[in-house]
Amino acid sequence: MSIAEEFTKNGAPQALVRLEERGIDFTAVGVLLVITLLRALTRPWGQIFPRWISGLSGRRVPRWLPPSPGWASAVALTPYGGLGLVVTATGGLSTAKNAGMSPWVFIIGFVNLFSKGLPLGACTLPYQHRTKSVGQH
């Protein structure tokens, strides 16, 4: 059974099934979104829409737009990845609980999540300070 068929059987959203049918792993899409968000938080085009965004080119990005997914992701991914690493390191994943997979699968996954969440938080706070209006505290 293919991954796409397994996703369909388990009731996954059609968007994920279509990605898998085309050989695109949804976690890779997530990584690209995180990279794009990190760039938006650290580059000038995160404050002014670039010319390649039709209809919005040259306009200011709403101040709340980049930090919203930045904080949401940082608050969700950092503790989830960190706690997952602690559980794995302390032997909290027995063979019965991890479907027979190596603990390294989980370690790599949790490191991945933690290493996305931490820099998102670290880049979101300075973005908010840079874009703060003069009269705000």
C-alpha positions in Angstrom: 0.0 0.0 0.0 1.4 3.4 -0.9 1.7 6.3 1.6 -1.0 8.2 -0.3 -3.4 5.2 0.0 -2.5 4.9 3.7 -3.2 8.6 4.2 -6.6 8.2 2.5 -7.5 5.1 4.5 -6.7 7.0 7.7 -8.8 10.0 6.7 -6.0 12.5 6.0 -6.9 15.8 4.3 -7.0 15.6 0.5 -4.2 18.2 0.2 -1.8 15.8 2.0 -2.9 12.9 -0.1 -2.3 14.9 -3.3 1.2 16.0 -2.2 2.1 12.3 -1.4 0.7 11.2 -4.8 3.2 13.6 -6.4 6.0 12.4 -4.3 6.2 15.5 -2.1 6.5 14.9 1.6 4.3 17.3 3.7 7.1 17.7 6.2 9.3 19.1 3.4 6.6 21.6 2.7 6.7 22.5 6.4 10.4 23.1 6.3 10.1 25.4 3.3 7.4 27.3 5.1 9.5 27.7 8.2 12.5 28.8 6.1 10.3 31.4 4.3 9.0 32.7 7.6 12.5 33.0 9.1 13.6 34.9 6.0 10.5 37.2 6.2 11.3 37.9 9.9 14.9 38.8 9.1 14.9 40.4 5.6 13.4 43.7 4.4 10.7 42.0 2.3 9.2 40.9 5.6 8.2 44.5 6.2 7.5 45.7 2.6 5.9 43.3 0.1 8.4 42.6 -2.7 7.6 43.4 -6.3 6.9 39.7 -7.2 3.8 39.7 -5.1 1.2 41.0 -7.5 -1.2 43.6 -6.1 0.7 44.2 -2.9 4.1 45.2 -4.2 5.6 48.1 -2.3 3.0 48.1 0.4 3.8 47.6 4.1 3.3 44.1 5.5 0.8 44.3 8.4 2.8 44.4 11.5 1.0 41.4 13.0 1.3 39.1 10.0 4.8 37.6 10.3 4.9 37.4 14.1 1.6 35.5 14.3 2.8 32.3 12.8 6.2 32.9 14.2 5.0 32.9 17.8 2.5 30.2 17.2 5.1 27.9 15.8 7.7 28.8 18.4 5.3 28.2 21.3 4.2 24.9 19.8 7.4 23.4 18.3 10.0 24.3 20.9 8.4 22.7 23.9 7.1 19.7 21.9 10.5 19.0 20.5 12.3 19.6 23.8 9.9 17.5 25.9 10.0 14.7 23.2 13.8 14.7 23.5 13.6 14.4 27.3 11.1 11.6 27.1 13.3 9.7 24.6 16.5 10.3 26.5 15.0 9.1 29.7 13.7 5.9 28.2 10.1 6.9 28.0 9.7 5.4 24.6 9.5 1.6 24.9 9.3 -0.6 21.8 5.6 -1.1 22.4 4.9 2.6 22.3 7.0 3.4 19.2 5.5 0.9 16.8 8.9 -1.0 16.6 10.8 2.0 15.2 14.2 2.9 16.4 14.4 5.6 19.0 16.6 7.5 16.6 13.6 8.2 14.4 12.0 10.0 17.3 15.3 11.8 18.3 15.7 13.1 14.8 12.1 14.2 14.6 12.2 15.9 18.0 15.5 17.7 17.2 13.9 18.8 13.9 10.9 20.3 15.7 13.0 21.9 18.4 15.4 23.4 15.9 12.6 25.0 14.0 10.8 26.4 17.0 13.7 28.0 18.8 15.0 30.2 15.9 11.4 31.2 15.1 11.0 32.6 18.6 14.5 34.1 18.4 13.7 35.9 15.1 10.1 37.0 16.0 11.0 39.1 19.0 13.6 41.3 17.2 11.1 41.6 14.3 8.5 43.0 16.7 11.1 45.5 18.1 12.2 46.6 14.7 8.6 47.2 13.5 7.3 48.9 16.6 6.0 52.4 16.1 7.8 55.2 17.9 5.0 55.9 20.3 4.5 52.3 21.4 6.2 50.6 24.4 
